[in-house]
Amino acid sequence: MLNPLTLAVVRHKLKAVTEEMVETMTHTCFSPILNQNQDFSAVLLSSDIQTVSQAERVPIHMGAMPLAVRLMAEAFEDDLFDGDILMANDPFWGGSHLPDVTLAMPFFHGGKLRFWVALRAHQGDIGGLSAGGYSAAAREIWHEGLRIPPVKLAARGGVRRDVLRMVASNSRRPEDLEGDLMAQLAAVKAGAARLEELFRRYDAEEIEACVRAVLDGGEAIMRQMLRGCRQGRYEGRSCMEYEPAPGHLLPIPVIVTLEDGRAVVDLTQCPDQVPAFINSPYANTRAAVMVAFLYFSGDEQGLNDGSARAIEIRTRPGSLLDPVLPAPVGACTSSTACALIEAVLQALGGADPDRAIGGFARRFRFALAGSDRQGRPFIWHYFFNKGGTGGNRDHDGWPNLGGLHNPGGTPSPSIERTEASYPLVVEEYALAPDTGGAGQQRGGLGGLMRLRYDGTTPAVLNASGEGVLVPPFGTGGGADGAGHDYRIAQADSSEHRLGVHDSGVVLEPGACLVCTSAGGGGYGYPRSRDRDAVRRDVAFGYVSAAAARAVYGLEDAPEPPDRRDSVHRTS
């Protein structure tokens, strides 16, 4: 019989291994999207390639990695040796989108494969039509960058410099990409070294028994949650912003059937794949569905592939959520994933309204490319000001924390480092009043950022996002949050609104980006909100006095003091 104390120690040690991997990556990588925004994730997988432990970083990465590693392992089934490190990014080989490059290392002990150590990182530029990897103009996967099917980046411990050189040469920032891949390699090696220490302390069969127990525990947690919901068939529906579609909206219908601790998620009614970068390969679709169920469960013991045993996902090849070649997929990890997670959460909310969650701000990001103050080329990814999260039965939403696919997993960068490293000046950064959806539990506020481009030559902006036409939804009587509103004010005083799929937008020196991010959806009827909570919201500037009176029915709403929770400069 497995000792519970041993199980607890091994479980936490495996988690510590993944956390050390991400710390190694953070301190050795080159690109700001990695060393500041930490857009990467680390997992340990069992010998049969089920996720056993993961660092708490980017949820949409982690649910997809088992499929990628499984196909990578199959590609080298009879050609795997100690010290090999495999690499791939291809969405049609288990990847998500091309910037996300996965490194996976088989861990051998006693002559037997025991674990896989894997890390996926979003590279700053992987080639393609647009700097930064997001191109709304892409009509096929080859427009989006370099496809890497499973290859060996290291063989028997030696780095394959020819492969590294070939991959780096396809980036606009080859030195960054090479350095970041070497950082990934160092991180997976660090994970393997820590596993070796664990195997010196415990017997191999004992560790494998712990792995089975962790996975069985994840399955039990998920089945228990599903049995606690009302059994039956529930529908959810979200939409994506897609200009050629009727009303510029593409529906994402979901049917979830719950029966005796099992869920069947039917995605077969979703639209056909489109010649645009919003298609979602199966691995990304699987990850999004699992994110929704794990949010609903709320038990960290389910954060492994055991929980996936209770969930069957049905897709239709050739559809938006299971495309085939040559579909482009660049926006899948943020835009499409958010819409799918929303639809699944809406369906699950019908099965257990007490667990329902208001909508989160969807991701509206952009990449900016140009020359810095010294004339050197740069690529900068916008990771600020991510918008509010939805309220739930017990709590208000978090303010300006991030999108549904990745709340808080990728931190906002340092304002000071951004201004020191790039020709950018943050003129204002504040919470935006009245953006959170009204409710008994209010949606989290979005933010306001005013960002001035201070370069000496024009820069080019490429956008990728959602959440302008489709605001974060309210639930249980709560109101929707405000949608995103991004505007460009050029130095000549002209102004226009930035669309979620705009590409090739030229920023002249002195132009300002004025970005108001979406607020989260509210939960419950606004007039049921605690009166003191409304007064506090007004006092803190989260809700205007006018909204407190009109929406919440607070007749004695005071005018707030003249202050702003912001960083504000005029020079």
N, C-alpha and C positions, 0 to 999 in steps of 0.2 A: 504493500500500500504506500502511496506517495505521501510523504510527510508534508503537511500544510505549510509549515515554516519554510521548508526547502522550496516549495512552490512559490511562496511570496518573495523569497530572496531572489530566485532565478527570474521571476517575472519582472521585478524592479531592476535587476541587473541588465536584462535585455533592453528595457526602456532606457537605462542609462547609456547603453552602448549607442543607441540611435541618437540620443542627445549629444553625446561626444562627437559623433559624426557631423552633426550640423554645426557644432561649435568649431570643429576643425575647418569646415567649409567657410564659415563666416570669417575666420581669421586668416585665410590663405587665398581667397578668390580675389579677382581683379575688378569686376564690373560692379558699379553701384547698385544695379538691380539685384545683385546677390549679396554684396557685403553690407549694404544698408537696408534694402527691402527684404532680403532673405526669402526670395522667391524660389525655394527649393525644399525638398523633403527627403527624409531617410527612413528606410524600413529594413527590418530583418524578416526573412521569409524562411519557412521550413524547407526541408529537402524536397518535398512535393509541391513547393511554391505556393504556400498560403501565408499571407501576412500574419506574423505573430506579434510583432511590436513595431511601433512607429513613433517618431518624434512629432510633437504637436506643432506642425507648421502649416502646410497647405493641403486641406482635405481633398481637393479635387485631384491632386497628384496621387495620393496614397491609395485610393480605391482603384486606380488605373494600373498601378505598377505591377500587380501580380500577372496580369495578362501580358504585359510587355516582357517581363522576365521569363514567363513560361515559353513564349515564342522564341526568345533569344536562346534559351536552353535547348529547345528543340532543334534550332538551326545548327547547334554545335553538339548534338547528342553524343556522338562518339569521338569528340575532339575537345574534351574539357580536361584541363589539368590544373593542379595547384599553382596559383599565381596568375592564372588567366583573369582578365577583366574584359567583359563584353560591353559593347556600346550600341545604342540604337536611338532613333527619334521618330521613325516612320509611323504615322498614324495607322497605316495598314499592316503594321507589324506590332500592334498592341500599344502604340504611342497615342498621344493626345494631339498636340499640334507641334510643328517642327521646332520651335524654340526650346521645347522641353526635351533635353537630352538625358537619357538614363544610362548610368553605369551600373553594372551588376557583376559581383564577384562570387564565384562558388567557394564555399568554405569547407575544406576537407579536414577530417580528424580520424586518425586510425585507418587511413586508406579508404574512408567512406565519405561521401557527400553528406554534410550535416545541415548546413544552412546556405542561404543566399544573402549577401549583403548588397543593398542597392541604394542609390541616391539619384534623384531626378532634380535637375536644375534648369531654370528658364534662362537661356543664354540671351545676352543683350542684342545680338544680331546673328542670324544664321543665313543671310543672303536673301534672295527674293526681290520682288519689285520695290518694296518700301523699306527704308531704314527702320530697324527696330522689330521687324517681323510681322507687323499687322498691316495687311494691304486689303482695303475694301475693293480694290480693282481686280483682285485675283479671281480668275475664272476656272482655274484648275490647280491641283496641288503643286505643280512644278513652278507656278508663279510665286510660291510662298517661301522658297528657300531650298536648302540642301536636304534631300531625303537620305537618311542613313539607315539602311537595313542592318540587321545584327552583324557586327564585325568585332574583331578583337582589338581593343586599344592596347592591351598588354598580353603577352604570351609567356607563360611560365616565369612571370615576375619581371620581364623586360618590356619597357614601353616601346610600342611600335611607332617610331618617329615618322615613318612614311604616312601612316594613317592620320596621325595628329596633324602633320603638315597639310595633308589634303583637305581635312575638315576646316582647319583654321583659314586656309586660303580662300574659302568660300564666304568669309565674313567681311563686312566693311571694317571691322575692328579685329583683325587676326590676332594681334598680341593679347587682347582681352580674352578672346575665345580660347586660345591656347592655354593661357594662365588659368582660366576657369575650369577647363577640362582637367588640368593637372591638379587643381584643388579638389575636384570631385574624386580623382584617383586617390589622392592622399586621404580623403575622408573614408572611402570604402576600405582602404588598407588599415586605417585606424580602427574601424569597426571589426575587421577580421582579427586584428591583434588583441582586441578586448575579448572577443569570443575565445581565442586561444587561452587566455587567462582563465576564463570561466570553465573550460574543459579540463584545465589542470586542477581545478578545485573540486569539480563534481564529475561523477562517472557519466559517460556519454549516454548510456541508457536512461539514467536518471534525468538528464537534461531533456531528452526526447520525450520522456513521460510528462515533464512539465509543459513542453510545447503542446502535447495532445490535450492536457488539462486546460491550458489557456484557450485553445481553440474551442474545446467543448464548452467552456464557460461562456465564451462569446456567443455561441449558438444558444445556450440556455437563456441568457439574458434577453436576447432578441425574441425568442419564442415566448418567453414570459410576458414581454411587453405587448406582443401581438395578441396573445390570448386575453390580455386585459382590455383590449379595444372591443367595440361592438363589431361582431362578425358580419360580413356581408360585402356588397359591391359598392364602391365609392368612386366618384368621378372628380377629377380636378382639371382645370384648364388655365393655361397661361398663353401669352402671345409674345412673339418676337417682332421687333421693328424691322420691316423689310419692305423697301419702297415699291417693288413690283407687285406685292400682294394687295388684294382688295382692302382698302382702308389703310394701306401701308402696314398691316398687321398679319403675321403668320401664326395660326393657332398651334398650340402644343397641348393636345388632349391626352389625358392619362386616365386609365381605369385601374384601380387597386382593389383586389379581391382578398379578403381576410378569411381564413378558415383554419381553426384548430392550430394556432401557432405558426401558420404559414401565410406568406403573402405572395400573390402573383401580380406583377406589375405589367400591364399590357400597354405597349407603346406603338402598336401596329397601326393605329388610326392617324398617326402624325403624317404631315405632308411628305411628298417625295423630296429627295435631295434637290438642292438648288445650285445654280452656277454662281455662288457667292460664298464668302468665308465663314458662314454661320453653321455649316454642317457639323455634326458631332459624331466622330468615330465611336465604335461600340465601347471601347475601353473607357472613353470619357463619359459616355452615357451611363455605363455601369457605375462609375465613380459618383456621378451626380445623384443617381437613385440611392446609393448607399449613404451619401451625405445626408439626404433627407431623412432616411430611416434612423440614422444615428443621432441626428438632432432630436428627433421625436422621442427616441429612447432616453437620451440624456445620461446614460450609464457608461463611464469610461472603460469598464471591463468588456464592453462590446466592441472596442476599437481594435478589432482584428478580423481575419477572414472567417472565423467561426460564425459570426453574425450573418454573413452572406449565405450560409447554408439554408437559412429560413426564408430566403427571398428568391423568387424566380422572375427573371426579366425576359419579356418577349418583345422582340423587335422585328422589323420588316427590312430585309436587305434592300438597299436602294432608296431608303427613306432618309429624312433629315437626321434621324437619330441612329442610323446604321448605314451610312453611305458607302458607296463603292467607288473605285477609281473612275474618273480623275477628280473627285470632289475636293475642293479646297476646304480647309477646316480651321483656319487661323484663329477665329474668334470663339472656338468651341469651349475653351476652358473657363471663360468668364461669361460671355453673353449667353450662349446656348445652355450652359450648365445652370446659370441662375434661373432661366425660364423653366427648365425641367424640374429643378429642385422646388421652385414655387408650386408647380402643378402637383407634384407628389405630396407636398405638405398640405395643400388644399384638400386633396383627397383624404389624407390621413386625419385632417382636422374634423372631417365628417364622422370618422370612426371614434374619435375621442376629443370632443370640443374643449375639454379642460386642458389638453396639451397643445391646443392650436397656437400658432405664432403669427403675428402680423408680418407683412412683407418687409424684406430688407431692401435697401438701396441696391440697385444693380450697378455693375461696374461700368464706368465711363472713363476710359483711359485714353491716353495719346502718347505718341513718341515724337520727339522733336529732334531734328538733325540739322546741323549747321557747323559753323566755325566758332571757336571760343574767342576770348579776348586776345589770345596770343596767336590766333590764326590757325589753331589746330582743329581738326574735325572732331565733332562730338555727337553722341546719340544719348538722349536723356528720356527716361520713361517717367511719366507722371504717376506717382504713387501717393500723392497727398489727397486729403479731402474726400474720403471714400463714401461718406453718407451714413445715415442712421440705420439702426436695426429695428425690427418689429417688437411691439409690446406683446406680453403674454399675460396669463391670468394673474401672475404674482408680481410682475415687475414691468416698469417702463423699459422701452428699448434703449440700447446703448447709443450715445451720441457719436456720430461721425466715425464709427469703428471700421466699417468695411462691408463688402458685398457678401451675399448669401453663400457663395461658393468658397469663401475664404475670410471669415470675419476675424480680423486681428492677426491672422497667420503671417501676413507680410507687413511689417511695421512701416509707418511713414518715415521717410528719410529725415535727417537733420536739416533744418533750414539753413543753419550756418555752413554746413559742409556743401549743401547745394549751391549757395551763393558764392562760396569760395572756389568751387570746382567748375561752375558753368556760368555762362553769361545771362544769369537770371537773378532777379531781385524780387523777394516776396514783400509786396507793399502792404498786404493785409491778409490776416488769417483769423477767422472768427467762426463761432457757431452762428447759424442763420435762424433767427426767430421764426416761429410759426411754420417751420418746415416739417416737423414731426406730426404724423397723423393723430388727430384728437381721439381720445378714448378714455375708458376707465383707467387703463394703463396706456400712457401716451407713447407714441413712436419716438424713437431717438431722433435728435436733430441732425440735419445735414449741416454742412459748413459753407463758408464763403472764403474763397481765396482769390486774391488779386496778384497776378504774377506778371512782372514786366520782363520782356526780352531785351537784354542789354548788349546784344552782339553788335558787330560793326558791319555785317553783311546779312542779307535775308536768310531766314531759316525755313525749313519745310516741316509741316505738322501732318501726321497721319493719325486719324482717330479710329477707335474701335470700342463700341459700347452699346448700352441699352439704357432704358429708363427715362427717356424724355416723353414719349407718347404713352408708355405704360408705367404709371407710378407704383410705388410699393403699396400693396393692397391692405386694407383694414380687415379685421375679422371679428366676429361676434358682435357686430354693431359698431365697431370702431371705424374711423375715417381713414381713407387713403392718405399716405404721406405726399408731400410735394415731389414732383419729378425734378430731374436734373435741368439746369439751365446754364449752359456754357456760352460765353460770348467773347468775341475778339474785337477789341478796340484798337484800331491801327493808329499810328502816330499822326495821321492826317485827319483824325477825329471821325473817320468812318467806322461803322460798327456792324457786325453781322453775327447771327447765332450759329454756333458750331453744331453740325449734325453728327449723329453717332457713327456714321460711316464715311465722313468726309476724308478725303485723302489729297495729298499734294497741296495743302493750304499753305500759302506763303505768309510768313510773319516778317514784317519790316522791322528794322531796329527801332526800339521805343514802343512797339506794340504791347498791349496788355491783354492777358487772358483773365477774364473775370468769370470764375467758376463757382456756381452755387450748386452744391450736391444735394441729392434727394434725401428726404427724411423718411424714417421707417413708418410702417402702417400701425395704426392704433388697435387696441384690443378692448372690446366692450363699449357700451354707450357712454359718450363723453359726459353727459350730465350725471352719470353715476360716479364720476371721479371725486375723490376726497377733496373737500373744499380747501383744506389747508395745503394740499398738494398743488392745487391751482394757484393759490396765493404765492406759494413758493416759486412756481414756474414764472409768474409775473415778476416777482422780486428779482429773480436771477436773469430775467430777460429772455427766457426760453419761449414764453407765450406773451403776445401783446395783450394789453388791457382790453383792447377792442375784441380780440378773439376770446378772451376769458369771459367777457359778457355775452357775446353773440353765440359762441359755440358751447361753452361750459355752463352758461347761465349764472355766472358769478356777478351779482349786481354791484357788489362793493369792491370790484377789482381796482386796486391802486395803480397809479402810473408808476412804472419802474424808475429807479434812479438812472441818471445819465452816465451809463458805463457800458463797456463792451468787453466780453470775454475774448480778447483778441490780441494779436500782435499787429500793430499799425504804425507804418512809417510813411512819411511824405517825401522822403529824399533818398 
